[in-house]
């Protein structure tokens, strides 16, 4: 339920408890606004192996966080292919919004394992997975490492693990995870008309 998904960092959710990050992670903070600017979240950047991200296509993902059906959706697949063909790594780095930039994630314990659950950025995560599968990950890796180093975010992940810059939510600003996910996956014009 939406109410159950509101707690951070020691609360319980329908997907399990939200775990604290490792102590050795260097904290470089961020704030991001939902597309209409009506909600603000805060947290910190990390660089982790791409395989550690749990996107909405993976078993156990808390589907209440994903309003879009990305499976067997020809329009979504074509959009993803267009983004891969015309890949611009800057779109997956810093961004003032929750609907762009590095994937927005939360640590949750799911089935006894702490996972980095993508709250906003499932499509961006799938683009990175496709780049890795097609041996094109260097198109992202260099720009990401350059940005991370220039901004003081430690890159303690080897190139073979396909490092990815993420934004880990530490403060929901009074919103629930579901609310942030819903607002981030709905464009600003739709939100203003609701």
Order of alpha helices (4+ residues) and beta strands (2+ residues): beta-beta-beta-beta-beta-alpha-beta-beta-alpha-alpha-beta-alpha-alpha
